[in-house]
Amino acid sequence: MTAVTGPDVLGLWDRSVHEHADAPALVTPHRVLTYQALDRLSDAWSASLAGHGAGPGRLVGLAFADPARTVLGMLAALKAGAGFTVLDDRLPAAARAALVRRTGAAVWLGDGGHAPEGAYVPADEDDGDGTSRPAVRAAGSDMAYVLFTSGSTGRPKGTVVERDALRRFAAGVAGRLGLTARDRWLQVASLGFDVLIEEVFPAFAAGAAVVCRADTRALDAEELHTTMARTRTTVVELSTQYWLEYARWLDTSGLTTPAGLRTVVVGGERMDPRPYREWQARQPAALAHVYGLTECTVSSTFYTGLLPADAEEVPLGTPLRDVEISVRRDGQPVPDGETGEIHIGGPLLARGFLDDEAETTRRFVPDPSAAVPGARLYVTGDLGRIDADGQLVFLGRVDDQVKLRGHRLEPARVERALCEVPGVDQAVVFPDPETGTVLWAFTVPADPGAAPLPGEAVRMTGTERDALVVPLEAQLPDWAVPRVLYRVSVLPKNPHGKIDKRRLATWAAAAAQTAPVIPAHAAEPHPDEPLRTVLGVFREVLRTPGLGPDDDFFDHGGQSLLAMRLLARLRDSFPAAAGLRVSALFTCPTPQLLAESLGAREADRL
């Protein structure tokens, strides 16, 4: 058995095994593992890890394409006394290799195409082989996991979270959401994202089941709905934009949330009050609006109340047990109602950043007003206030950092990369004003002769666009690469001397209105083919009236959330689109190819 020097996150696990031995712990499309079965199997895996050098102060790397094996590996690493880290398969190969080197993991488990050399998979018998858990001593201050933030200002930062913080977090979330052994939490987050921690450990602390999909491919709104209904999911966590897509699909379809779903946890970006109120008026599943950072062990505050009709913002809520929230100016707390920078304190703070003392010292600062010696605060960079009801309210950023599909991004990082491309003199990037899910880039060419007329924006396509995108794809995560790029003669300034992004968006809108529209029927040899409708939906979703039949969805700003919207629209017109997944757009990314695929599927139905 793993010996500990105090309360440990494994104590929560062991209690659930003792009290709910025959209850489901891990549900997959192929099997259901009870707490007793998963305990035995993770014991066997942990013994294998210990035999490969895993132990306190060491890391176990996980690189599985299978979410269930990732969860199993997380549990086994903790049982070996080690911490774990999860390699995100969405990163470019060079970035993955750099993270593997930086972690210095004692051993890697994995079978995905992104698994590093030497990774292996322990024996995977349903009930284990009777191997005992390794006899190691783990302290609450030992590493539980290291997850890498998005590297908003440069290279990704590895956040080191300790076992005691994970224990307190798991118990706090389980208590705040009222989780019980009857709950089933559907795992949908990307495996390299810290929301994975929130999907797994609070459920295990409560004796609830974690429901895993067969793979990590994104589910569109309809697939999410049917998966939750089929698996009898009671709790799910969605990013703000993902939740908006699901809410929109429910309204369009005239449906309500599955009968068993009781709570939808939502967070990651600022929430508009209007759809929040509409959901609370129409949907039986309750909402929990959360706020937190990887550096503070995922979510720090929860708002579960009914949003008042006159509320101008959806509150971030009140802190979890063991979390301290303060709003400060110049390091000193401000009175409730006044604006300041949000600071987070308490024992859920991470230890710091892996092998980066300078950044750790900058962001984790001493608390001058704390009664406990050595108490620290994390400086979030977020602006907020405490309202009259004691709820934390988000008011923006201190700096230019933005949230893009749940990821933190410092635009200057992308702008620097763009300016390193030959032929680019200046660049600015920001999320599209309409959806906030697509990164736009505006560049000023080094050659004045290549610049358009003042006040005009020319959208880049073909080889011109590829010349900028390809170098960025080699060094940035996919979500951080601008997919909609414009060429301008100058970056306009507002009266405060800052780049006028609103005016740039206006130029882009004018460019879209004046773009030549290629008639959908121009490439449609037969009137009964679906190309006309498919092309129209592509143009509508991408807001690109000049899109042609052979234009690539992803080259024109497409990404997973817009793909969900596109497929939902196609299902309204084509019964054959009912079985299409988002992954279909990777094999059929143009209107022409997708129309041909739909035509073939329709023929097979006849």
C-alpha positions as CSV (number, residue, x, y, z in Angstrom):
1,M,0.0,0.0,0.0
2,T,1.0,3.6,-0.6
3,A,1.9,5.1,2.8
4,V,1.2,8.8,3.3
5,T,2.3,11.3,5.9
6,G,-1.2,12.9,6.2
7,P,-4.5,13.0,4.5
8,D,-4.1,12.1,0.8
9,V,-6.2,12.1,-2.3
10,L,-5.9,8.3,-2.4
11,G,-7.8,8.3,0.9
12,L,-10.8,9.6,-0.9
13,W,-10.4,6.9,-3.5
14,D,-10.0,4.1,-0.9
15,R,-13.1,5.3,1.0
16,S,-15.1,5.1,-2.3
17,V,-13.7,1.6,-2.9
18,H,-14.7,0.5,0.6
19,E,-18.2,2.0,0.5
20,H,-19.1,1.4,-3.2
21,A,-17.0,-1.6,-4.2
22,D,-19.6,-3.0,-6.6
23,A,-20.7,0.4,-8.0
24,P,-19.5,1.6,-11.4
25,A,-16.3,3.7,-11.3
26,L,-15.3,3.8,-15.0
27,V,-17.8,3.4,-17.8
28,T,-16.6,2.9,-21.4
29,P,-18.3,1.9,-24.6
30,H,-16.9,-1.6,-24.1
31,R,-17.0,-2.3,-20.4
32,V,-17.9,-1.1,-17.0
33,L,-15.3,-1.3,-14.2
34,T,-16.6,-1.3,-10.7
35,Y,-14.6,0.5,-7.9
36,Q,-13.3,-2.9,-6.8
37,A,-12.2,-3.9,-10.3
38,L,-10.6,-0.5,-11.1
39,D,-8.8,-0.6,-7.8
40,R,-7.3,-4.0,-8.6
41,L,-6.3,-3.0,-12.1
42,S,-4.8,0.3,-11.1
43,D,-2.8,-1.5,-8.3
44,A,-1.3,-3.8,-11.0
45,W,-0.5,-0.8,-13.2
46,S,1.0,1.1,-10.3
47,A,3.3,-1.9,-9.5
48,S,4.5,-1.9,-13.1
49,L,5.2,1.9,-12.9
50,A,7.1,1.5,-9.7
51,G,9.2,-1.2,-11.4
52,H,10.1,1.4,-14.0
53,G,11.2,4.0,-11.5
54,A,8.0,5.9,-10.7
55,G,7.7,7.2,-7.2
56,P,7.4,10.3,-5.0
57,G,8.9,13.4,-6.7
58,R,8.9,11.7,-10.2
59,L,6.5,12.0,-13.1
60,V,4.6,9.4,-15.1
61,G,3.9,10.6,-18.6
62,L,0.6,9.6,-20.3
63,A,0.1,9.6,-24.0
64,F,-3.1,7.6,-24.7
65,A,-5.7,8.2,-27.4
66,D,-8.1,6.3,-25.1
67,P,-9.6,8.6,-22.4
68,A,-10.3,5.6,-20.1
69,R,-6.7,4.4,-20.2
70,T,-5.7,8.0,-19.4
71,V,-7.9,8.0,-16.3
72,L,-6.5,4.6,-15.3
73,G,-2.9,5.9,-15.8
74,M,-3.6,8.9,-13.6
75,L,-4.9,6.8,-10.8
76,A,-2.0,4.3,-11.1
77,A,0.6,7.0,-11.0
78,L,-0.8,8.4,-7.8
79,K,-0.8,4.9,-6.3
80,A,2.9,4.6,-7.2
81,G,3.5,7.8,-5.2
82,A,4.3,9.7,-8.4
83,G,2.7,12.5,-10.2
84,F,1.4,12.4,-13.8
85,T,1.4,14.6,-16.8
86,V,-0.7,14.2,-20.0
87,L,0.7,14.9,-23.4
88,D,-1.7,16.8,-25.6
89,D,-1.9,15.1,-29.1
90,R,-3.1,18.4,-30.6
91,L,0.4,20.1,-30.2
92,P,2.8,20.2,-33.1
93,A,5.4,17.4,-33.1
94,A,8.2,19.7,-32.1
95,A,6.3,21.1,-29.2
96,R,5.4,17.7,-28.0
97,A,9.0,16.6,-28.1
98,A,10.0,19.7,-26.2
99,L,7.5,18.9,-23.4
100,V,8.6,15.3,-23.2
101,R,12.2,16.6,-22.6
102,R,11.1,19.2,-20.0
103,T,9.0,16.8,-17.9
104,G,11.9,14.4,-17.4
105,A,9.3,11.7,-16.7
106,A,10.6,8.5,-15.1
107,V,8.4,6.5,-17.5
108,W,5.8,7.0,-20.3
109,L,2.6,5.1,-20.8
110,G,0.8,5.3,-24.1
111,D,-0.2,3.8,-27.4
112,G,-1.3,6.8,-29.3
113,G,0.4,8.1,-32.4
114,H,1.8,10.9,-30.3
115,A,3.4,8.6,-27.6
116,P,7.1,9.1,-27.2
117,E,9.6,6.4,-27.9
118,G,9.8,3.9,-25.1
119,A,6.2,4.3,-24.0
120,Y,4.4,1.1,-23.1
121,V,1.0,-0.2,-21.9
122,P,0.8,-2.4,-18.8
123,A,-1.2,-5.6,-18.8
124,D,-4.9,-4.7,-19.0
125,E,-6.8,-7.6,-17.5
126,D,-10.3,-6.7,-16.4
127,D,-9.7,-7.5,-12.7
128,G,-5.9,-7.1,-12.5
129,D,-3.6,-9.9,-11.6
130,G,-3.7,-9.6,-7.8
131,T,-0.6,-7.5,-7.7
132,S,-0.5,-5.3,-4.6
133,R,-0.1,-1.6,-4.6
134,P,3.5,-0.5,-4.1
135,A,4.6,0.2,-0.6
136,V,5.8,3.8,-0.9
137,R,5.5,6.9,1.2
138,A,3.8,9.9,-0.4
139,A,3.4,13.3,1.3
140,G,0.8,15.9,0.7
141,S,3.5,18.2,-0.6
142,D,4.5,15.7,-3.3
143,M,3.6,16.3,-6.9
144,A,0.1,15.0,-8.0
145,Y,0.4,16.2,-11.5
146,V,2.0,18.7,-13.9
147,L,-0.2,20.1,-16.7
148,F,1.0,22.7,-19.2
149,T,-0.9,25.9,-19.7
150,S,-1.2,27.2,-23.2
151,G,2.0,29.2,-23.1
152,S,0.3,32.5,-23.7
153,T,3.5,34.5,-23.5
154,G,6.0,32.1,-25.0
155,R,6.7,28.4,-24.2
156,P,4.0,26.5,-22.3
157,K,4.3,26.7,-18.5
158,G,4.2,23.4,-16.5
159,T,2.0,23.9,-13.5
160,V,2.9,21.7,-10.5
161,V,0.0,20.8,-8.3
162,E,0.5,18.9,-5.1
163,R,-1.4,15.9,-3.7
164,D,-2.9,17.8,-0.8
165,A,-4.3,20.5,-3.2
166,L,-5.8,17.8,-5.4
167,R,-7.4,16.1,-2.3
168,R,-8.9,19.4,-1.1
169,F,-10.1,20.3,-4.6
170,A,-11.8,16.9,-5.3
171,A,-13.6,17.0,-1.9
172,G,-14.6,20.7,-2.4
173,V,-16.1,20.2,-5.8
174,A,-17.9,17.0,-4.8
175,G,-19.4,18.9,-1.9
176,R,-20.4,22.0,-3.9
177,L,-22.1,20.0,-6.6
178,G,-23.7,17.6,-4.2
179,L,-22.2,14.6,-6.0
180,T,-23.2,11.1,-4.9
181,A,-22.6,7.5,-5.9
182,R,-25.6,7.8,-8.2
183,D,-23.9,10.4,-10.4
184,R,-22.3,9.8,-13.8
185,W,-19.9,12.5,-15.0
186,L,-19.3,12.4,-18.8
187,Q,-15.6,13.1,-19.7
188,V,-15.5,15.4,-22.8
189,A,-12.5,17.8,-22.2
190,S,-9.3,17.4,-24.2
191,L,-6.9,15.2,-22.3
192,G,-4.3,17.8,-22.0
193,F,-6.7,20.3,-20.6
194,D,-7.0,20.8,-16.8
195,V,-10.8,20.3,-16.9
196,L,-10.0,16.6,-17.1
197,I,-9.0,16.8,-13.4
198,E,-12.4,18.2,-12.5
199,E,-14.2,15.5,-14.5
200,V,-12.4,12.7,-12.7
201,F,-11.4,13.3,-9.1
202,P,-14.5,14.9,-7.6
203,A,-16.5,12.0,-9.1
204,F,-14.1,9.4,-7.6
205,A,-14.3,11.3,-4.2
206,A,-18.1,10.8,-4.2
207,G,-18.2,7.2,-5.4
208,A,-19.7,8.4,-8.7
209,A,-18.9,7.0,-12.1
210,V,-16.6,8.7,-14.8
211,V,-18.1,8.0,-18.2
212,C,-15.5,7.9,-21.0
213,R,-15.9,7.9,-24.8
214,A,-14.0,5.6,-27.1
215,D,-11.7,8.3,-28.3
216,T,-11.0,12.0,-28.0
217,R,-12.8,13.2,-31.2
218,A,-15.1,16.2,-30.6
219,L,-18.8,15.5,-30.3
220,D,-21.1,17.8,-32.0
221,A,-24.3,19.0,-30.2
222,E,-26.5,16.2,-31.3
223,E,-23.9,13.5,-30.5
224,L,-23.3,15.1,-27.1
225,H,-27.0,14.9,-26.5
226,T,-27.5,11.3,-27.5
227,T,-24.3,10.2,-25.7
228,M,-25.5,11.8,-22.4
229,A,-28.9,10.2,-22.8
230,R,-27.5,6.7,-23.7
231,T,-25.0,6.7,-20.9
232,R,-27.4,8.2,-18.3
233,T,-25.0,11.1,-17.7
234,T,-26.0,13.3,-14.7
235,V,-23.1,15.8,-14.8
236,V,-21.1,17.3,-17.7
237,E,-18.7,20.2,-18.0
238,L,-18.6,22.3,-21.2
239,S,-16.6,25.3,-22.3
240,T,-18.7,28.4,-22.8
241,Q,-18.7,28.3,-26.6
242,Y,-19.4,24.5,-26.6
243,W,-22.4,25.1,-24.2
244,L,-23.7,27.9,-26.4
245,E,-23.7,25.5,-29.4
246,Y,-25.5,22.9,-27.4
247,A,-28.1,25.4,-26.2
248,R,-28.6,26.7,-29.7
249,W,-29.1,23.1,-31.0
250,L,-31.6,22.3,-28.2
251,D,-33.7,25.4,-29.0
252,T,-33.6,24.8,-32.8
253,S,-34.6,21.1,-32.2
254,G,-37.3,21.9,-29.7
255,L,-35.7,19.6,-27.2
256,T,-34.8,19.7,-23.5
257,T,-31.8,18.2,-21.8
258,P,-31.8,14.4,-21.2
259,A,-34.0,13.3,-18.3
260,G,-31.0,12.1,-16.2
261,L,-28.8,15.2,-16.7
262,R,-29.1,17.3,-13.6
263,T,-26.1,19.7,-13.8
264,V,-24.1,21.3,-16.6
265,V,-20.9,23.0,-15.5
266,V,-19.9,25.9,-17.7
267,G,-16.8,28.1,-17.8
268,G,-13.7,29.2,-19.6
269,E,-14.9,32.5,-21.1
270,R,-17.1,35.5,-20.2
271,M,-20.8,34.4,-20.2
272,D,-23.5,36.5,-21.8
273,P,-26.5,36.8,-19.4
274,R,-29.1,36.4,-22.2
275,P,-28.5,32.8,-23.1
276,Y,-27.9,31.9,-19.5
277,R,-31.4,33.2,-18.5
278,E,-33.0,31.5,-21.5
279,W,-31.5,28.2,-20.5
280,Q,-32.6,28.6,-16.9
281,A,-36.1,29.4,-18.1
282,R,-36.4,26.4,-20.6
283,Q,-34.1,23.6,-19.6
284,P,-34.5,21.2,-16.6
285,A,-30.7,20.7,-16.1
286,A,-29.2,23.3,-13.7
287,L,-26.2,25.4,-14.6
288,A,-23.0,25.9,-12.5
289,H,-20.9,28.8,-13.8
290,V,-17.3,28.3,-12.8
291,Y,-14.1,30.3,-12.8
292,G,-10.5,29.2,-12.2
293,L,-7.0,28.7,-13.5
294,T,-4.7,25.8,-13.9
295,E,-2.4,27.5,-11.4
296,C,-5.1,27.3,-8.7
297,T,-6.2,23.7,-9.3
298,V,-8.9,24.1,-12.0
299,S,-12.1,25.8,-10.7
300,S,-11.9,28.2,-7.7
301,T,-15.5,29.7,-7.7
302,F,-18.9,28.3,-8.5
303,Y,-22.2,30.2,-9.2
304,T,-25.3,28.0,-9.0
305,G,-28.0,30.5,-8.4
306,L,-30.9,31.7,-10.6
307,L,-29.7,34.7,-12.5
308,P,-31.7,37.8,-11.7
309,A,-33.6,39.5,-14.6
310,D,-31.6,42.7,-14.2
311,A,-28.2,41.2,-13.9
312,E,-25.7,42.6,-16.4
313,E,-23.1,39.9,-15.9
314,V,-23.3,36.2,-14.9
315,P,-21.4,36.1,-11.6
316,L,-18.4,33.8,-11.2
317,G,-19.8,32.8,-7.8
318,T,-18.3,32.2,-4.4
319,P,-15.1,30.3,-3.6
320,L,-14.8,26.6,-2.9
321,R,-13.9,25.5,0.6
322,D,-10.1,26.2,1.1
323,V,-10.1,28.9,-1.6
324,E,-9.6,32.5,-0.7
325,I,-10.7,35.2,-3.2
326,S,-9.8,38.8,-2.9
327,V,-10.0,41.8,-5.2
328,R,-7.0,44.1,-4.9
329,R,-5.4,47.3,-6.1
330,D,-1.7,47.8,-5.6
331,G,-1.6,44.6,-3.6
332,Q,-4.2,45.8,-1.1
333,P,-7.9,44.6,-0.8
334,V,-10.5,47.0,-2.0
335,P,-14.0,47.4,-0.6
336,D,-16.8,45.2,-2.0
337,G,-18.2,46.8,-5.1
338,E,-15.0,48.4,-6.2
339,T,-13.0,47.1,-9.2
340,G,-9.6,45.6,-8.8
341,E,-7.4,42.6,-9.8
342,I,-8.6,39.2,-8.7
343,H,-6.2,37.4,-6.4
344,I,-6.6,33.7,-5.4
345,G,-5.1,32.3,-2.2
346,G,-5.3,29.2,0.0
347,P,-4.0,25.7,0.0
348,L,-5.3,24.9,-3.5
349,L,-2.6,27.0,-5.1
350,A,-0.1,25.1,-7.2
351,R,3.4,24.8,-6.0
352,G,4.5,26.9,-9.0
353,F,5.9,26.4,-12.5
354,L,8.1,23.5,-13.4
355,D,11.8,24.6,-13.5
356,D,10.8,28.3,-13.7
357,E,11.5,30.0,-10.4
358,A,11.4,33.5,-11.9
359,E,7.9,33.1,-13.3
360,T,6.8,31.4,-10.1
361,T,8.0,34.3,-8.0
362,R,6.3,36.8,-10.3
363,R,2.9,35.2,-10.3
364,F,2.8,33.6,-6.8
365,V,3.3,36.4,-4.4
366,P,3.4,36.7,-0.6
367,D,0.2,37.7,1.0
368,P,1.0,40.7,3.2
369,S,-2.2,40.6,5.1
370,A,-2.3,36.9,5.8
371,A,-2.3,35.6,9.4
372,V,-0.5,32.4,8.3
373,P,3.2,32.7,7.7
374,G,4.3,31.9,4.2
375,A,0.8,32.4,2.7
376,R,0.8,33.2,-1.0
377,L,-1.5,34.7,-3.6
378,Y,-1.8,34.0,-7.3
379,V,-2.1,37.2,-9.3
380,T,-4.7,36.3,-12.0
381,G,-4.5,39.3,-14.3
382,D,-8.3,39.4,-14.3
383,L,-10.3,42.4,-13.2
384,G,-13.4,41.9,-11.0
385,R,-15.4,43.0,-8.1
386,I,-17.4,41.5,-5.3
387,D,-21.1,42.4,-5.7
388,A,-23.7,43.1,-2.9
389,D,-24.5,39.4,-2.6
390,G,-20.8,38.4,-2.1
391,Q,-20.5,37.0,-5.6
392,L,-17.3,37.5,-7.7
393,V,-18.0,39.3,-11.0
394,F,-15.6,39.2,-13.9
395,L,-14.9,42.6,-15.6
396,G,-12.1,41.9,-18.1
397,R,-8.3,41.7,-18.3
398,V,-5.6,43.9,-16.9
399,D,-3.5,43.1,-20.0
400,D,-4.3,42.1,-23.6
401,Q,-4.6,38.4,-22.9
402,V,-7.6,36.7,-24.5
403,K,-9.5,33.5,-24.1
404,L,-10.0,31.5,-27.3
405,R,-12.1,28.4,-27.0
406,G,-11.1,28.0,-23.4
407,H,-7.4,28.6,-23.9
408,R,-5.4,31.6,-22.6
409,L,-3.5,33.4,-25.4
410,E,-1.2,36.4,-25.4
411,P,-1.8,37.9,-28.9
412,A,1.7,39.3,-29.0
413,R,3.1,35.7,-29.1
414,V,1.3,35.1,-32.4
415,E,2.0,38.6,-33.7
416,R,5.7,38.0,-33.2
417,A,5.6,34.8,-35.1
418,L,3.8,36.4,-38.0
419,C,6.3,39.2,-38.2
420,E,9.1,36.6,-38.4
421,V,7.7,35.4,-41.7
422,P,9.5,37.1,-44.6
423,G,7.4,39.8,-46.2
424,V,5.4,40.8,-43.1
425,D,6.2,44.1,-41.5
426,Q,3.5,44.5,-38.9
427,A,0.7,42.2,-37.6
428,V,-2.1,42.2,-35.1
429,V,-4.4,39.3,-34.1
430,F,-7.7,39.1,-32.2
431,P,-10.7,36.8,-32.0
432,D,-13.5,37.5,-34.5
433,P,-16.0,39.9,-33.0
434,E,-19.1,37.7,-33.9
435,T,-18.3,34.4,-32.3
436,G,-15.0,34.9,-30.5
437,T,-13.9,31.4,-31.6
438,V,-11.7,32.2,-34.6
439,L,-8.5,34.0,-34.5
440,W,-8.2,36.8,-37.1
441,A,-4.9,38.3,-38.3
442,F,-4.2,41.6,-40.1
443,T,-0.8,42.1,-41.6
444,V,1.0,45.0,-43.2
445,P,3.3,43.8,-46.0
446,A,6.9,44.9,-46.0
447,D,6.6,45.8,-49.6
448,P,4.4,48.9,-49.9
449,G,3.5,47.9,-53.5
450,A,1.7,44.8,-52.1
451,A,-0.5,46.8,-49.8
452,P,-4.1,47.5,-50.6
453,L,-5.6,51.0,-50.7
454,P,-5.9,52.7,-47.3
455,G,-9.1,51.7,-45.5
456,E,-9.3,48.4,-47.3
457,A,-8.7,44.8,-46.1
458,V,-7.9,42.1,-48.6
459,R,-8.6,38.5,-47.4
460,M,-5.7,36.2,-48.1
461,T,-6.3,32.9,-49.9
462,G,-4.3,30.1,-51.5
463,T,-0.5,30.3,-51.5
464,E,-0.4,33.8,-50.0
465,R,-2.3,32.5,-47.0
466,D,-0.4,29.3,-46.8
467,A,2.9,31.2,-46.7
468,L,1.9,32.7,-43.4
469,V,-0.1,29.8,-41.8
470,V,2.3,26.9,-42.5
471,P,5.3,28.4,-40.4
472,L,2.9,29.1,-37.6
473,E,1.5,25.6,-37.6
474,A,5.0,24.3,-36.9
475,Q,5.4,26.2,-33.7
476,L,1.9,27.0,-32.3
477,P,-1.0,24.8,-31.1
478,D,-3.7,24.5,-33.7
479,W,-6.2,26.7,-31.9
480,A,-3.6,29.6,-31.7
481,V,-3.0,29.7,-35.5
482,P,-5.0,32.4,-37.3
483,R,-7.2,30.9,-39.9
484,V,-8.7,34.1,-41.3
485,L,-6.0,36.5,-42.5
486,Y,-6.2,40.0,-44.1
487,R,-3.7,42.2,-45.8
488,V,-3.9,46.0,-45.0
489,S,-1.8,49.0,-45.7
490,V,-1.7,50.3,-42.1
491,L,-2.8,49.2,-38.7
492,P,-5.2,52.1,-37.7
493,K,-4.9,53.7,-34.2
494,N,-7.7,54.9,-31.9
495,P,-7.5,58.3,-30.0
496,H,-5.6,56.5,-27.2
497,G,-2.9,55.4,-29.6
498,K,-3.8,51.7,-29.5
499,I,-4.6,49.6,-32.6
500,D,-8.2,50.2,-33.5
501,K,-9.5,46.6,-33.8
502,R,-13.1,47.7,-34.2
503,R,-12.1,49.6,-37.4
504,L,-10.2,46.6,-38.7
505,A,-13.3,44.5,-38.1
506,T,-15.3,47.0,-40.1
507,W,-12.8,46.8,-43.0
508,A,-13.1,43.0,-42.9
509,A,-16.9,43.2,-43.0
510,A,-16.7,45.5,-46.0
511,A,-14.3,43.1,-47.7
512,A,-16.8,40.3,-47.2
513,Q,-19.7,42.3,-48.7
514,T,-17.7,43.3,-51.8
515,A,-16.1,39.8,-52.3
516,P,-17.2,38.2,-55.6
517,V,-20.0,35.7,-54.9
518,I,-19.5,32.5,-56.9
519,P,-23.0,31.2,-57.7
520,A,-23.6,27.8,-56.1
521,H,-25.1,26.5,-59.3
522,A,-22.0,27.3,-61.3
523,A,-20.3,24.1,-60.4
524,E,-23.5,22.0,-60.0
525,P,-23.9,19.8,-63.1
526,H,-27.3,18.5,-61.9
527,P,-30.0,20.5,-60.2
528,D,-30.8,17.6,-57.9
529,E,-27.3,17.3,-56.4
530,P,-26.8,18.7,-52.9
531,L,-23.9,21.0,-53.8
532,R,-26.0,24.2,-54.0
533,T,-27.3,23.7,-50.4
534,V,-24.0,22.5,-49.0
535,L,-22.2,25.5,-50.5
536,G,-24.8,27.9,-49.1
537,V,-24.4,26.4,-45.6
538,F,-20.6,26.7,-45.8
539,R,-20.9,30.3,-46.8
540,E,-23.4,31.1,-44.1
541,V,-21.4,29.4,-41.2
542,L,-18.1,30.8,-42.3
543,R,-19.6,34.2,-43.2
544,T,-17.7,34.1,-46.5
545,P,-20.1,34.8,-49.4
546,G,-17.3,34.4,-52.0
547,L,-16.5,30.8,-50.9
548,G,-16.2,28.4,-53.8
549,P,-17.0,24.7,-54.2
550,D,-13.4,23.7,-53.8
551,D,-12.5,26.0,-50.9
552,D,-11.3,24.3,-47.7
553,F,-13.4,24.7,-44.6
554,F,-10.4,25.0,-42.3
555,D,-8.6,27.4,-44.6
556,H,-11.4,29.9,-44.2
557,G,-11.6,29.9,-40.4
558,G,-13.4,26.6,-39.7
559,Q,-12.8,24.8,-36.4
560,S,-14.6,22.3,-34.3
561,L,-17.3,24.5,-32.9
562,L,-18.2,25.9,-36.4
563,A,-18.1,22.4,-37.7
564,M,-20.7,21.4,-35.2
565,R,-22.9,24.3,-36.4
566,L,-22.4,23.4,-40.1
567,L,-23.3,19.7,-39.5
568,A,-26.4,20.7,-37.5
569,R,-27.5,22.9,-40.4
570,L,-26.9,20.2,-43.0
571,R,-29.0,17.7,-40.9
572,D,-32.0,20.1,-41.4
573,S,-31.7,19.6,-45.2
574,F,-30.3,16.1,-45.7
575,P,-31.4,12.9,-43.8
576,A,-28.1,11.4,-45.0
577,A,-26.2,13.9,-42.8
578,A,-27.7,12.3,-39.6
579,G,-24.7,10.1,-39.1
580,L,-21.9,12.5,-40.0
581,R,-19.4,13.4,-37.3
582,V,-17.2,16.5,-37.1
583,S,-14.3,14.2,-38.3
584,A,-16.1,14.0,-41.7
585,L,-14.9,17.5,-42.5
586,F,-11.3,16.3,-42.2
587,T,-11.8,13.9,-45.1
588,C,-14.3,16.1,-47.0
589,P,-13.3,19.7,-46.1
590,T,-14.7,21.3,-49.3
591,P,-18.4,21.9,-50.3
592,Q,-17.8,19.8,-53.4
593,L,-16.3,16.8,-51.5
594,L,-18.9,16.9,-48.7
595,A,-21.8,17.2,-51.2
596,E,-20.4,14.1,-53.0
597,S,-20.2,12.2,-49.8
598,L,-23.8,13.2,-48.9
599,G,-25.0,12.2,-52.3
600,A,-23.4,8.8,-51.9
601,R,-24.8,8.3,-48.4
602,E,-28.3,9.3,-49.8
603,A,-28.0,6.8,-52.6
604,D,-27.1,4.0,-50.1
605,R,-30.2,4.8,-48.1
606,L,-32.4,4.2,-51.2
